[in-house]
Structures are given as structure tokens and as C-alpha cells.
């Protein structure tokens, strides 16, 4: 569910991305998800056919998994669009 705070966050992120990178550019997404469940495969499916390089690493106790994704994005709007898609995955934490 989108709220005012997340819209403000995305607006600031868009400005930062535009100021700090030349587009198109490789972008690193990092997410934390519960290890048990379908969240990892759901996130991987969102990046299917994008040429993304996806790596995962389980936490020391195995309860959570970090998902790192490096993908070439065409502009800040595309980056934010992916964040919004992934935010719909239950239990995901975006870093």
C-alpha cells in the first residue's frame, strides 16, 4: 500500500539517482526476506528476462536471506518502478 511517506521517499530517491548516475546504468538492489516461503522466487520472477545477476546469502541462523540484484536500468523511474513491484512481496525489506 502506497502512503505519503513512501511517495516522499521515492521522490527523494529519484532526485538522488538522477544526480549521482548517468543513465542507463547498473543498479544494485538489496532485499531481506524470510528464508522459508516463496519470497525469493517471487523477487527473482520480477527480474526475469532483464539480464539481472541475482545472488542470495542466508543469515547465520538461517531465518533470513539477503537477495542482491545487479541489473542495467534505463532511468531512475525504472529503478523506482521495480522497488514498487518488489514492495508488494509479503515480508520483504528493501535496503
C-alpha positions, 0 to 999 in steps of 0.5 A: 500500500502506497502512503505519503511517506513512501511517495516522499521517499521515492521522490527523494530517491529519484532526485538522488539517482538522477544526480549521482548516475548517468543513465542507463546504468547498473543498479544494485538492489538489496532485499531481506526476506524470510528464508522459508516461503516463496519470497525469493522466487517471487523477487527473482520472477520480477527480474526475469528476462532483464539480464539481472545477476541475482545472488542470495546469502542466508543469515547465520541462523538461517531465518533470513536471506539477503537477495542482491540484484545487479541489473542495467536500468534505463532511468531512475523511474525504472529503478523506482518502478521495480522497488514498487513491484518488489514492495508488494512481496509479503515480508520483504525489506528493501535496503 
